[in-house]
Structure formats: structure tokens, C-alpha cells
Amino acid sequence: MKIEHHISQLLYRYQCVTVPGFGAFLTEMQPARLLESNSAFYPPRKIISFNGNLKNNDGLLATHISQNEKISYENAVQDINNAVESWKNELQNNQPLTLNNIGQFSLNTEGNLRFEPSETINYFTGSFGLNSFVSPAITREIFAETETAAQEIPVLQLEPEKTSRPYFKYAAIFVLGLGTAGFFANNFYNNYQDNIAAENLMVQKEVQKKVQDKIQEATFFIETPLPAVTLSVKEQKLNYHIVAGAFRNENNAQKIFEKLSAKGFKARRIDKNRHGLHPVLYGSFTTLAEAQTEMKKIQKTENAEAWLLIQEL
């Protein structure tokens, strides 16, 4: 059975998929990118990383395999263990381990595990149907400007015909009369407009005076007060938890909780899980980055076996 097939299915829905005894695959969102150097566009995607410190079984992968393969939970756990042993043998023989659609593992010169994620599949479902592409360069045609010589057009000079026109003087008298009549008509029109404007101004002043009087006489009453407005602040969810340990004896869990609280940790106890264990937390965080940063500090100074639990409480 190909365990990587089930891991690939879970990466579409979850941020963390743990393989017991091997490590955990983590996903992180990367926004859309535009590279101006080559005009390449890349849609939003999930970036896969690997954390070899998260090896505890959270039950996610085994439950998924059990439901899809129609086998018991115990058999699913055994299949995972067999696959992990096979992977480790390949790596110890200095052979690269390739998990389809996930990535490739190899050991470096210092014997540490190195992971290179696969770029073939985008696990962000919101980018379904969007592929990266490179915009072709736009070529523009350049037309050379040509100068055209202006053609000189000869100017024809027409000499007026010298003839006597006796009716020109009558036309001049008629035009002079029209100008005089227009001058008096324009003065009459301007005086008429001034009178209308003055009357409109008086009417407007009278209307404004009456409105002001009405406003001064008016009294307003509010019969019923407005209802009180209650503002609700949305509480941030703490979905990322650093686990100090899970204990079958509740008294032991309480002792560890009090010990961590005395050291200054924001320790928490959560409800008993389905395996009958009482988990104790170093603390809970709102983002994966904060939780991973704090977990690294705890693993170096407090507890190398501390691990990350992603769960909405």
C-alpha cells in the first residue's frame, strides 16, 4: 500500500500531516507572484515543508487509511510502521527516497535528513485550474518618419473691379439704423432683468425669514431613547498547541501542569483524548509560526520530546 497517496490526500485539507516514527509534513500559504524579469505569473499555492521532530502519532493518518482501505485502526498503524521502516532502510543505503507528489528525501554528508518538496501539484484548492505561465514579449513595429516637401502653391492676387455701386450708400444707412435700434433694445432688456432679480431677492429674503421663525418656535421631543449598542469582539482562536506530554494518570498530569506554571509557562490541561490520556500543554498560539518558534526554544532548553498539536479547542 502506498502511504504517500494518503498523505497527499490529507495535505489538501490539513496544515500538518504526521507520519508516526518519521516526521510531519507542514503546509504554508504562498501568495500569487509576478516575476517582472521574465514576465512569469505564479498563482497562490501551498508550500510543503518537513519537520523530523514531530513523530508522535496524532491518529490523523491512521484514521484516514483505516476509513479508505476498510481496515482496522491497528492494521493501519502497522502498515504505516512497515512503510516507515522501508523508507529508513532506503535512506540508510544512501538511496534517495521519492514520495510521489510530495517530495524527495536524502541524507547529506553529515547524515542529516534533507527534504526537497515537489512542484508538480498545488495543494491549495482555491487555485484549482490556475497554472503558471510566461507572458510573451510584446514587439512593436517602428515606422520611420518621412518628411514630405511642402509644395508651394502660387498665390493668385485678384484685383477688385472698379465699378460704381450707388446702392452701397443706402445699405450703409440701413446698417447704421439697425445698430442704433439694437443699442436701445439692449438697454431696455438689461433694465428689465435687473428689476426681476431685485424682486426675486426680496421674495427669497421673506421666505427665509418665515423659515427661521418656524424653526425658533419648534420644539423636538424624543419619546423613546435609542437602544444600547453592544459591541462584540471576536476572540482569536488558539489552534496551535505545544504538548509537554500525555499521561494516563491524571495526578501525574496535574503535577506537570503545576510545575510548568511555576516556571512561567502559560500551561494548560485539555480534555482526555480518545486513547484515555490526559495531555498537558506548554501553551497555545494563534499562528503556526509563533508555535514553531516557541517549540524550538522548548526543545533546546526544556524538553526535546515536545511536539506540536494542531487542533481547534
CORJO-V19434 format. One record per helix or strand of 2 or more residues. SS is the DSSP state (H for helix, E for strand). FROM is the first residue (numbers start at 0). TO is the last residue. Records with the same first field share a line. If there is no record, write none. Layout:
SS = FROM-TO, FROM-TO
This chain:
H = 2-10, 59-68, 72-91, 124-126, 167-216, 249-261, 287-300
E = 15-18, 22-29, 32-34, 39-41, 44-50, 96-98, 102-106, 112-116, 132-133, 239-246, 267-268, 277-284, 306-309
